[in-house]
Amino acid sequence: MRKITEDEKYLRGIALPEKTRTYEPLGHGVQIDVLLEEVDRAGFAVDQDLSFVHAQDGQIMTGVMNLLHPDATDPDIGIKLGFMNSLNKQRPASIAIGGNVFICTNGMFIGEHVLRKKHCNGVFEEYQSYARETLKFTGDHYLEVLDHKGLMQDITINETKSAELAGRLFWQEEVITGQQLKLLRGEVKNSKNFGMDENGYLSLWDFYNNVTETLKISHAKTYIQDHIRLHDFVTYEFEL
């Protein structure tokens, strides 16, 4: 029996806006149930409790499912499914597929699939169909995650390069905030699993995980996009 966390109970209990002739809200609980059904239909199992970040009194919600599948055999990375919903029409419902780093539960999201219509009439049926189609790409995205992980592990950077990348992620790319920049400095220097060695070197994979560790406190509205923008930045910068 799946455990339902207090966060999930709270999000399921939020009152929906009134349905109109052109607007039909997709409740957070409905979205979660559709995804759970389609995940099971696609042959995946949910590992661990679902986790959520939310804002604006629960009007905006981002959730994460860690998935198990017989073909996902890498010892370091599993499959992570991210999903977003808003009841205030600020964002359409979306799903992103990526990887879950077992040692720290950091997320990697490499592509977001966005529902074409914003909570129009018939949104339930459209979301169900959309979720089913999106999950067909899970295997391809997972293989891409594994490929990029291996490439990043083979790239070594020093403290100066780490500082440059961190500064650009804050100043130019606006992927991280000032608070996250401060956290990132501590992660690079002191992370138990991904910190610099005694000579001031670390792999790009280490740095990437240091950043995703700080993204755990990203805003619900930008949580998935922050991860995708980080991935796009790294893959472009290092031509992965």
N, C-alpha and C positions, 0 to 999 in steps of 0.2 A: 504494500500500500504506500503510495507516494505521500511524503510529508508535505503539508502546505505551511509555509512560513507565515509569520505575522505580517510581513510586508505584502505577501500575496493576498492574504485575507483582506488587508486594508485596501489594496488596489481593486479587488473584486467587488468591494462594497461601495465604491464611489458611484454616486448617482449619475445617470447618463443625461446629457442634454436632451431636450425635447426633439422628437423626430418631426420633420417638416416635409413639405412636398418634394423638396430637392435634397434634403439632408437626412442621412440615417447614420447615427453614431455606431461605431464598433467598440463595444465595451472591452476593457482590458481582460476580463475573465473569459469572454468569448474568444478573443484572440489567442489567449493561452490554451484554451481547450482545443481550438482548431489546430494549433501547432502540435500539441501533444498527440492528437489523433493522426495527423499526417506524418509525424515523425515515426509513430508506431507502424503505420501503413508502409512506410518506406524501408522498414527493417532495422530501425535504430532503437536503442534503449536510452533512457535518460539516466545519467550518472550524477549523483549528488542532488542537493536541493537547488531549485531554481533561485537565481539571485536577481535583484532589481535595484535600480536607482530611479528616483522619481522627483518631480518638482512641481511647483505651482499647485499645491494641495492635491497632488496625484493626477492632475490634468495631463501631464506629460510623463510617460513611463518608458523606460528601456529595461529589457530583461535579457537574461543569458541562460541558455541550456547547454550543459556539457553532454555530449552524445557518445554512445558506445556502438561499435559496429565490428563485425568479425574481420573486415578488411583493414580496419584502422589498427595496425600492429606496431607502429613506431613506439619505442619505450618512453619517449620524452614528450610527445605531442598527441593529444586526442583531437576530437572534432568539437568545435564550439559554434553554437547557433545564437546569434543576437537578433533581437526584435524590438521594434519601437512602435509606440502608438501615442496619439494625443486625442483628447476629447474636446479641445478648444480650437481645432482646425488649424493649428500652427504647422503641423507636419502630417503628411500622409503616413499610413501604416507601412512598415518596411521590414525586411529581413536581411541579415548579413551572415555569411558563412565564413568560417576561418578555423583557427587552431586554438587549443587549450594546452598551455605549457604546464604539465603535471606538477612540477616541483614548486610552482608558485601560483598556479591558477591564473597566470597572466593571459590576456587574450590577444589574438591576432585576427583581424578582420581584413579581408582583401577585396571584397566586392559587396556592394549593397544593392539589393533588388527592391525597388520602390513601387508600391501599388500605384497604378496609373491614375486612379480617381480618389479624390479626397472625400471619403465617407459619403458617397452618393447613395441613392436608393439601390438596393441589391448588393451592398458592400459585403455582407456575410458570404454570399455565394462567390463573389469575385475573390475575396480573400482566401477562401478555401481552395479554389482552383489555383490561385497564385502561389499559395504555400506548397501545394502538391508539385507544381512545375519547378519551383525554386529548389526544392530538395533533390531534384534530379541532378543538379549541378554540384552537389555536396562532394562527391568523390573527386571531381576535377579540381575543385578548390582546395581540397585537402592535399592532393598531390602537389599542387603549386606551393602550398604552405611548407611542405616537407622539402621541396627543392630549394626554396628561399632560405630555409633554416640552414641547410647544408652549405649554401654559398656564403651566408653571413658568418658561419663558424670558421670559414677559411680566411676571413679578412681580419687583420689585426690593426687596431688603431691605438694611438697614444693619448695621453691626457690632454694635450693641446688640441688634437682633432676632436676629442670628446667635447671639450669646451666650445669649440667652433660649432659643432653640430647642435649642441644644446642651445647655444645662443640663437642660431638660425631658427630652430624649432619654436623658440619663444618670440623673437623679434620679427623675423620675416614671415614665417609660415603660420604663426599664431596657433600652433597645435597645442602648446602647453601654456599655462598661465605663470605668473610670477611665483605663486605658491608652489606650483609643480616644478618650476625651474630649481627652486631651493631644495625640494625633495630629491630631484634628479641628481644634484651634486652629491648629496649624501649617499644615494644608491650607487653611483659610479665608484665612489671611494670606499664604501663600507658594506656593500651587499654581500651577504654570505655566499650566495650562489653565483653572482654575476659581477662581482667587483673587480677592480684593477688588481694586477699582481704586484709584487714588491717593486717591480721596475716601472710601474705606471702604465702598463699595457693591458688591453682587454680586447676581446673579439667584438666584431660588429654585432654578433648575436647577443653578447653580454649587454652591450649598450642598448640595443633594441629592447631587451627585457627590462632594463632599468627605466626606460621611458614608459613602457606599458604598465610598469608598477605604479608610476605616478598618475597614469590615466585612469586608475581605479577611482579617482575622486573627480573625474570629469562630470560636467553637468549632464543631466538626463537627456537634454535636447541635443547634445553634441557628442555623446559618449561613443557611439558607433562611428560617426564621421571622423572623430579625432583619431581613432585607431586606423581607419582607412587612409587618412591623410598622412599619418606617420609612415605607413607601409609604402604609400606612393612616393613619399619623399626619399626614403631609404633606397627603394628599388631604382629610382631615377638617378640619385646621387652616385650610387655605386654600380649602376648598369647591371643589375641582377637579372 
